[in-house]
Amino acid sequence: MRIISINVNGIHDAAAKGLFDWLDNQNADVICLQDTRASNDEVEKLALQLDDFFCFANSAEQLEQGGVAILTRTPPKAIITSLGFLNGDYQGRFIQADFDKVSIASLLFPSGQPNVEAMAEKAKFMQELMPFLDKQRRKRRDYIYSSSTYIAHQKIDVKFWRDAQQDVGFLPEERAWMDEVIRGMGYVDALREVNRESDQFSWWPTSDDTQALNLGWRFDYQLLTPGLKRTVRNARLFRNVRFSEHAPLQVDYEWTLSM
């Protein structure tokens, strides 16, 4: 099973830059999109560019921000769009497809930018998401959360980590939250399970120079419940394709989807 996830920063712009042409050649089984900034109908119409995929979207109440989607070759048993708390639901931050024994979700965090109020919203989202993730890992099925977190977890996940310690996205409280999810709860960071190399980044500021010089941050993850740890076979970030500020993340699993 191959899952590709990407924060598109607006699906219309990403499509105009060739996103769907690229996806059509990647042999993915599931595609998870974050920050679509479009209505469900618009997302589903654009997804028709890909053959043999079912598309499910969850838009934000304010379309210019948020929105997530899942495209899958295997029809799911159920689609869930609620995290169970207001700060997660009205902005279209979550969609989950349930299959036999495994669920795959697309999850978008608030960025925490550009001001104190935005960071407070992000902190509240993280606080409310924690018990949800704790509850999920205790269930008798496994979960894959394709997540655009806007958090770089470790020093290796930021090019100049010493200079970034007071920046949103690498604050001590954000990194501590990731520590609790990964080390405390046992969730697995799929990329780091098979790829420990440095300079593995998924986001660059808007300047072209930052991407050319790879002065980036790793904000995008596939987070797995512990039962899937040994199924991860390969993982990579596509630095050299540019559909948004974020790189696509591809993970291959020793798993076959079924209804």
Secondary structure as the mmCIF struct_conf table of DSSP 4:
data_model
#
loop_
_struct_conf.conf_type_id
_struct_conf.id
_struct_conf.beg_label_comp_id
_struct_conf.beg_label_asym_id
_struct_conf.beg_label_seq_id
_struct_conf.end_label_comp_id
_struct_conf.end_label_asym_id
_struct_conf.end_label_seq_id
STRN STRN1 ARG A 2 ASN A 7
BEND BEND1 ASN A 9 GLY A 10
HELX_RH_AL_P HELX_RH_AL_P1 ILE A 11 ALA A 16
TURN_TY1_P TURN_TY1_P1 LYS A 17 GLY A 18
HELX_RH_AL_P HELX_RH_AL_P2 LEU A 19 LEU A 23
TURN_TY1_P TURN_TY1_P2 ASP A 24 ASN A 25
BEND BEND2 GLN A 26 GLN A 26
BEND BEND3 ASP A 29 ASP A 29
STRN STRN2 VAL A 30 GLN A 34
BEND BEND4 ALA A 38 ALA A 38
HELX_RH_AL_P HELX_RH_AL_P3 ASN A 40 ALA A 47
TURN_TY1_P TURN_TY1_P3 LEU A 48 GLN A 49
BEND BEND5 LEU A 50 LEU A 50
TURN_TY1_P TURN_TY1_P4 ASP A 51 ASP A 52
STRN STRN3 PHE A 54 ASN A 58
BEND BEND6 GLU A 61 GLN A 62
TURN_TY1_P TURN_TY1_P5 LEU A 63 GLU A 64
BEND BEND7 GLN A 65 GLN A 65
STRN STRN4 VAL A 68 THR A 72
BEND BEND8 ARG A 73 THR A 74
HELX_LH_PP_P HELX_LH_PP_P1 PRO A 75 PRO A 76
BEND BEND9 LYS A 77 LYS A 77
STRN STRN5 ALA A 78 ILE A 80
BEND BEND10 GLY A 84 PHE A 85
HELX_RH_AL_P HELX_RH_AL_P4 LEU A 86 ASP A 89
TURN_TY1_P TURN_TY1_P6 TYR A 90 GLY A 92
STRN STRN6 PHE A 94 ASP A 98
BEND BEND11 ASP A 100 LYS A 101
STRN STRN7 VAL A 102 LEU A 108
BEND BEND12 PRO A 114 ASN A 115
HELX_RH_AL_P HELX_RH_AL_P5 VAL A 116 ARG A 137
TURN_TY1_P TURN_TY1_P7 ARG A 138 ARG A 138
BEND BEND13 LYS A 139 ARG A 141
STRN STRN8 ASP A 142 SER A 148
BEND BEND14 TYR A 150 TYR A 150
BEND BEND15 GLN A 154 GLN A 154
HELX_RH_3T_P HELX_RH_3T_P1 LYS A 155 ASP A 157
STRN STRN9 VAL A 158 VAL A 158
TURN_TY1_P TURN_TY1_P8 LYS A 159 PHE A 160
HELX_RH_3T_P HELX_RH_3T_P2 TRP A 161 ALA A 164
TURN_TY1_P TURN_TY1_P9 GLN A 165 GLN A 166
BEND BEND16 ASP A 167 ASP A 167
TURN_TY1_P TURN_TY1_P10 VAL A 168 GLY A 169
BEND BEND17 PHE A 170 PHE A 170
HELX_RH_AL_P HELX_RH_AL_P6 PRO A 172 ASP A 179
HELX_RH_PI_P HELX_RH_PI_P1 GLU A 180 GLY A 184
BEND BEND18 MET A 185 MET A 185
STRN STRN10 VAL A 188 ASP A 189
HELX_RH_AL_P HELX_RH_AL_P7 ALA A 190 VAL A 194
BEND BEND19 SER A 198 SER A 198
BEND BEND20 SER A 202 SER A 202
STRN STRN11 TRP A 203 TRP A 203
BEND BEND21 THR A 206 THR A 206
HELX_RH_AL_P HELX_RH_AL_P8 ASP A 208 ALA A 212
TURN_TY1_P TURN_TY1_P11 LEU A 213 ASN A 214
STRN STRN12 TRP A 217 TRP A 217
STRN STRN13 ASP A 220 LEU A 224
HELX_RH_3T_P HELX_RH_3T_P3 PRO A 226 THR A 231
STRN STRN14 VAL A 232 LEU A 237
TURN_TY1_P TURN_TY1_P12 ARG A 239 ASN A 240
BEND BEND22 PHE A 243 GLU A 245
STRN STRN15 HIS A 246 HIS A 246
STRN STRN16 LEU A 249 TYR A 253
BEND BEND23 GLU A 254 GLU A 254
#
